[in-house]
Amino acid sequence: MAKSTETLQAKKRDISGTKACRRLRAQGDIPAILYGHKEEAVAIQVHKDELGRALRHHARMFDLKVGRKKNTVLLKAVQYNALGDEIVHADFIRIAMDEKVALDVPIELKGLPKAEHSVLQQTLDHLEIECLPSDIPEAFILPVSDLVIGQSIHVRDIAALEGVTVLTDPETIVVTLTAAAAEAVAVEQPAPVGEGAEEPEVIGRKPAEDIEGEDEKDD
């Protein structure tokens, strides 16, 4: 279930627009929005290091301090750049500890299939759930080591957690173990060498100094 609530500092944001938000991120702050619970939406900014640290600790619920006001919030959504390595925006939603909330929780696979020559395909990486804030799980852990080829795990097969209602369709497939495709190996038969046949050309490896390495991709 959810760990103790962490405190996250924020301040109101007076700027908006693509260029302004880009400058804000260059200064080390992430543009964000705070909304919900019948209160006005507020544009805010949080320091990227503080938010990044919280995400590495798998925090979802915070005491978000904006000026002197403290809000109990859930991190509803995080938007990343095209490379997926930088946070560009975050959404926080106000909550009450005695009211249920709906949110997505990740599914984490545990172990590796024992079946040889198999491929594990995960087609669902999160569950939509509803529960009280104090009952929010960090993740649903799904053991996969005992799967046999051809077997699938559905949402209905995931162990229920006390106080948590799963909203995702129970018939949705989460993972399937399939047989690995056999590699087609083409074996070339040597051409017969008869009288008068030409000697085959011998193609050797180029000297190391003549081989150019691939250019590294730009970030």
Protein Blocks (a to p, Z undefined) as FASTA:
>chain_A
ZZddddddddddfbecjklmmmmmmnopacdddeejhiacddddddfklmmmmmmnopab
dcddehjbccddddfbdcddfkopacfbdcdddddfkbccddddddddedjdfbghiacd
dfbfbdcddddfklpcfbdcddfklpcehiacdfklpccdehiacfbdfkbcfbdcdddd
dddddddddddddehiacddddddddfklpccdddddZZ
